[in-house]
């Protein structure tokens, strides 16, 4: 089910990437605030790392995580979120 490894990083105002702490990724993964079953196929695996099934769309995941991170105060208004699949 968790066949893909996905990098989750905060991009600061200067463009530098910072791996998101596992506690922030876990906060998103454990809280089903979206009511979208597609995100049930995710598992926090470490700082900056999420494992996911093939049916999880990356752009939709990025938008949902970015929204959640902003609401929790993990991202500042000038920051963004990078969600990219890591080659096996």
C-alpha positions, 0 to 999 in steps of 0.5 A: 500500500505504501509503495511511494516515498514522498519528500515533504519540505518547507520552502522559506522566503529565500527559497531554501528547503527545510525538511518538515519535522515528522510531528508536523507530517504526523499531525496531518496524517493522523487528523482526517480533516479533509474527509477524503479517503485518498489521504488514508493511504499515507504514513509519516516515515521520518523528518521530511518523509511520507510514504503513500500509496499510488492513488494519492495525487501529489498536487492534491496532497500538497494543497491539503497539507499546505492548508493544514500547515498554515492553519496550524502555524507551521508555515508563514504566509511567505513560505510554501510547501514542496511535495515530491516523489523520491525515486526508489 
